[in-house]
Amino acid sequence: MTNVLFNRRKLLLAAGGSVVAAGVSGLLLPARADGLTPTDSMSGGSNNYRKGAPIVDRIGKGGFWMSGTVRRAGDGTPLAGQRIQIWAHTTEGQEHEPQSHGATLTDKNGAFRLEMPQIIPVFGQPHGHLAYDSGEFKTVFLRPVMRSARETSLEAHFVLQPA
């Protein structure tokens, strides 16, 4: 049995122009979301932020789910082990109170999910606050608004760029 060793030049010559037309990276690497732009901080997102809120299994008695994903800008790679802080005005406390804050870590797929008390309107809008503040990437503050105070979940997604 003969082993044939291909270097890049031999591979291109052996395959002719088809490799060039299809793109070498598309044949050898999995598909990626090239050019994914970073998430900008939202106005009001950092209101009542508490640096270093503890990582918790749940905020208060629960009943409402905050979830989302964290990916790297450019290639869209999911980021595991990233700290996301969450806080809101809820049935159990106002957004400036310590019991209304908590943090969670992303899983191997870059997803996070944290149960908290039901979010209620403050200043006319039910909304949550989320922050990526671990330091490896640029800090981002989000303030997603709910369509209705009756909703029992809210999603927010982060695309981060290096600090």
N, C-alpha and C positions, 0 to 999 in steps of 0.2 A: 504494500500500500504506500502510495506516495503522498506526502504532505506538501501542500502548496501554501506558501506564506505570502500574503498580500500586504503590501504597504499601500499608502494612499494613492500614489501614482499608478501602480499596477492595477488597483481596483478601478480607477477612472478609465485607464486604457482598456481593461478587459470588458467593462460594461459599456464602453462607447459613450455617446452623448446622453444616454438615458439617465445616468446618475446625475449629471449636471442639470438636466432639465427638471428632474424630480427634486433635486436638492439633496445633497449628501446628508445633512442633519436630519431630514425627514425620514431617511431610510435607516439610519443608525441609532437615532434617539427617539424617545417617546414624544408625542405631541405636547407642546407647551403653549401657554398664553403669553407669547412674546409681546412686549410693549405695554403690559398692564400698568396703568398709571397709579401713583400713590393716592391714598385717601387724604383729603384736606380736613383739618379740624373745622368743626362747625361752630358758628357763632353761638355763644351761650353754653357750649359744651363743657367748659371747665368750671362753670358756676358751682360752688360748694364742694369742689374737689378736695379730698383729704389724702395727702401723700401717705403712702404706706398702709392703706386699708388692709386688714388681714385677709388671708385666703380662708374662705369658709365653704362649708358644704351647702349652706342655704342661708339666706338673709331672712330673719324673722320666721313667721309660721308658714310662709310660702303661699302657693296658689297661683302664682303668675310666673311665666318662664321668659327669661331673657336669653337669647342665643345668637350665634353668628359664627363667622369664620375669620381667620387671620392668615393672610398670604403675603408673600414677598412681592414687591413691585418688580416689574420687568418680566420675570418668568412665571409668576403665579404659584410658586411652590408653597404648599401648606406649611405653616410654621408651628411646630409642636413646642409645648412647654412655655408659651408666652403668657404673661400675666395681663388679665383684663380686669379693671376695676369697674364696678357697677354701683349706681346709686340712683335714687328717685324719691319723689314725694309719694308715699304709699298710705294705705289704711293703717299702718303701724308707726309711721313717723315721717317727719319732714326731711327733705333732701340734705339739709345742713346738719342733721343729727347723726351721731356715730352709728346708731343701730340701723340706719338706712343705707349703710355702705358695706361692701364686701368685694372680694376679688376671687377669681377663679383662674385656672390654667387651661390652655388649649391642649387637646388630645393629639395623637399622632397624625390625625388628618387636618389639624389646624382648627378644629371646631371647639366651641365652648358652649356651655349651657349652665345657667344658674337659676334656681328657684328663689323667688322673693315674694313679699306681699303684693297684693293688687296695686298697680299704679293708679293714682287718682289725679284729676286735673288740679293744676296750680297755675295761676295767671291765665286761665281759660283753656289751656291745652294739656291733656295727659301726655307726658313724655318721660323718657328715661335718659340717663347719662351713662356713658361708657368712656373709659380711657385706656389706651395702651400706654404704659409708662415704665416699662422694664429697663430701658436704656440702650439696648442693643440696636434698636431702630428709633427713628424720630417719634417723639410723643405725639399722639393724636387723640383729640377729644371729640366725641360724637354726642349729639342730642336728637335722637330720632323721636318724631311726634307720632302718636297713635291716631288712627282715624276716629276711634270711639273709645270712651272710658270703659266700655263693656268687653273690650278685647282682653284676652288672658295670656297673650304672648306678644313679644316684640323681637324682631331680628335686627342686627347691625353687623356690617361686614367691614373689616379693616384690610387695606392693602398698604404695607409698610415699606419705607425706604430706610437704608442704613443711616445711623446717626452720624 
